[in-house]
């Protein structure tokens, strides 16, 4: 009887560990022929992520305009909107489909927007802000080089 309990408990533990690994680290991904990783999503999930990426591009333009106009408060305001405050609202089901590296890159990007906003306000140095913007954009380039959002194949 005890042997059956331990076997069941072990099987349950392994199933939870596998699900946890898939949910937290691997996500719903597949390799692509161009070397990137396809993140497989529903149409609504894909639209949500692509919408956030388009918002990032608009924010980058607003920050650049603020630097060009020597209006760092404008740059800070734009950056803050894309910071950690913008991260909310991502469904848990979607988070489970994203690989850990993608989640870490997204978190780092939001944090970099917040730091840029803070420094633009406190330092008021356009060259420093421009350097931060360049560093932040490396996340964008890295993400687009590594990932592609694809629609789940019908079962």
C-alpha positions as CSV (number, residue, x, y, z in Angstrom):
1,X,0.0,0.0,0.0
2,X,2.7,2.4,1.0
3,X,4.7,1.5,-2.2
4,X,1.7,2.5,-4.3
5,X,1.3,5.8,-2.4
6,X,5.0,6.7,-3.0
7,X,4.8,5.8,-6.6
8,X,1.7,7.9,-7.1
9,X,3.3,10.8,-5.2
10,X,6.5,10.5,-7.3
11,X,4.4,10.5,-10.5
12,X,2.5,13.5,-9.4
13,X,5.7,15.4,-8.4
14,X,7.2,14.6,-11.8
15,X,4.1,15.8,-13.7
16,X,4.0,19.1,-11.6
17,X,7.7,19.6,-12.2
18,X,7.3,19.0,-16.0
19,X,4.3,21.4,-16.2
20,X,6.2,24.0,-14.1
21,X,9.2,23.8,-16.4
22,X,7.1,24.1,-19.5
23,X,5.0,27.0,-18.0
24,X,7.9,29.0,-16.4
25,X,10.9,28.3,-18.7
26,X,10.2,26.8,-22.0
27,X,6.8,28.2,-23.1
28,X,5.0,27.2,-26.2
29,X,7.8,27.4,-28.7
30,X,9.2,25.8,-31.8
31,X,12.5,26.3,-33.7
32,X,12.3,28.1,-37.0
33,X,14.5,27.5,-40.1
34,X,15.9,31.1,-39.9
35,X,17.4,30.4,-36.4
36,X,14.8,32.2,-34.4
37,X,12.3,30.7,-32.0
38,X,8.6,30.8,-32.9
39,X,6.4,31.6,-29.9
40,X,3.1,29.9,-30.7
41,X,0.1,32.0,-29.7
42,X,-3.6,32.5,-30.3
43,X,-4.6,35.4,-32.6
44,X,-5.6,37.5,-29.6
45,X,-2.4,36.8,-27.7
46,X,-0.3,37.6,-30.8
47,X,-2.2,40.9,-31.3
48,X,-1.6,41.8,-27.6
49,X,2.2,41.3,-27.9
50,X,2.5,43.0,-31.3
51,X,0.4,45.9,-29.9
52,X,2.9,46.3,-27.1
53,X,5.8,46.3,-29.5
54,X,4.2,49.0,-31.6
55,X,3.7,51.0,-28.5
56,X,7.4,50.6,-27.8
57,X,8.2,52.0,-31.2
58,X,6.0,55.0,-30.7
59,X,7.6,55.5,-27.3
60,X,11.1,55.3,-28.8
61,X,10.0,58.0,-31.3
62,X,8.6,60.2,-28.6
63,X,11.8,59.9,-26.5
64,X,14.0,60.7,-29.6
65,X,11.8,63.7,-30.3
66,X,12.2,64.9,-26.7
67,X,16.0,64.5,-26.9
68,X,16.1,66.3,-30.3
69,X,13.9,69.2,-29.0
70,X,16.0,69.3,-25.7
71,X,12.7,68.6,-24.0
72,X,13.7,65.8,-21.5
73,X,10.5,66.1,-19.5
74,X,8.7,65.0,-22.7
75,X,11.2,62.1,-23.1
76,X,10.7,61.1,-19.5
77,X,6.9,61.2,-19.8
78,X,7.0,59.0,-22.8
79,X,9.5,56.5,-21.2
80,X,7.5,56.2,-18.0
81,X,4.4,55.2,-20.0
82,X,6.3,52.2,-21.3
83,X,7.9,51.3,-18.0
84,X,6.8,48.8,-15.4
85,X,3.4,50.4,-15.1
86,X,2.7,49.2,-18.7
87,X,3.5,45.6,-17.9
88,X,0.2,44.8,-16.2
89,X,-2.7,43.1,-17.9
90,X,-0.8,40.2,-19.5
91,X,-3.0,37.1,-18.9
92,X,-1.4,34.2,-17.0
93,X,-2.2,31.9,-19.9
94,X,-0.1,34.0,-22.2
95,X,2.8,34.2,-19.7
96,X,2.9,30.4,-19.7
97,X,3.5,30.4,-23.4
98,X,6.4,32.8,-23.4
99,X,9.9,31.4,-22.9
100,X,11.8,32.6,-19.8
101,X,14.4,34.5,-21.9
102,X,11.6,36.4,-23.6
103,X,10.0,37.2,-20.2
104,X,13.3,38.4,-18.8
105,X,14.0,40.6,-21.9
106,X,10.5,42.1,-21.6
107,X,11.0,42.8,-17.9
108,X,14.4,44.4,-18.5
109,X,13.0,46.6,-21.3
110,X,10.2,47.9,-19.0
111,X,12.8,48.6,-16.3
112,X,15.1,50.4,-18.8
113,X,12.2,52.7,-19.8
114,X,11.7,53.5,-16.1
115,X,15.4,54.2,-15.5
116,X,15.5,56.4,-18.6
117,X,12.6,58.4,-17.4
118,X,14.1,58.8,-13.9
119,X,17.5,59.9,-15.2
120,X,16.0,62.2,-17.8
121,X,14.1,64.0,-15.1
122,X,16.9,64.0,-12.5
123,X,20.0,64.5,-14.7
124,X,18.5,66.5,-17.6
125,X,21.4,65.3,-19.8
126,X,20.3,64.6,-23.3
127,X,23.5,62.7,-24.2
128,X,23.1,60.4,-21.2
129,X,19.4,59.8,-22.2
130,X,20.5,59.1,-25.8
131,X,23.0,56.5,-24.5
132,X,20.3,54.9,-22.4
133,X,18.0,54.9,-25.4
134,X,20.7,53.1,-27.5
135,X,21.1,50.5,-24.8
136,X,17.4,50.0,-24.5
137,X,17.0,49.5,-28.3
138,X,19.5,46.7,-28.1
139,X,16.7,44.8,-26.3
140,X,14.4,45.5,-29.2
141,X,17.0,44.3,-31.8
142,X,17.8,41.2,-29.7
143,X,14.2,40.3,-29.3
144,X,13.4,40.6,-33.0
145,X,16.5,38.7,-33.9
146,X,15.6,35.8,-31.6
147,X,11.8,35.5,-31.7
148,X,8.8,35.4,-34.0
149,X,5.2,35.4,-32.9
150,X,3.3,32.7,-34.8
151,X,-0.3,31.5,-34.7
152,X,-1.0,28.1,-33.2
153,X,-1.6,25.5,-35.8
154,X,-5.1,24.1,-35.7
155,X,-5.3,20.7,-34.1
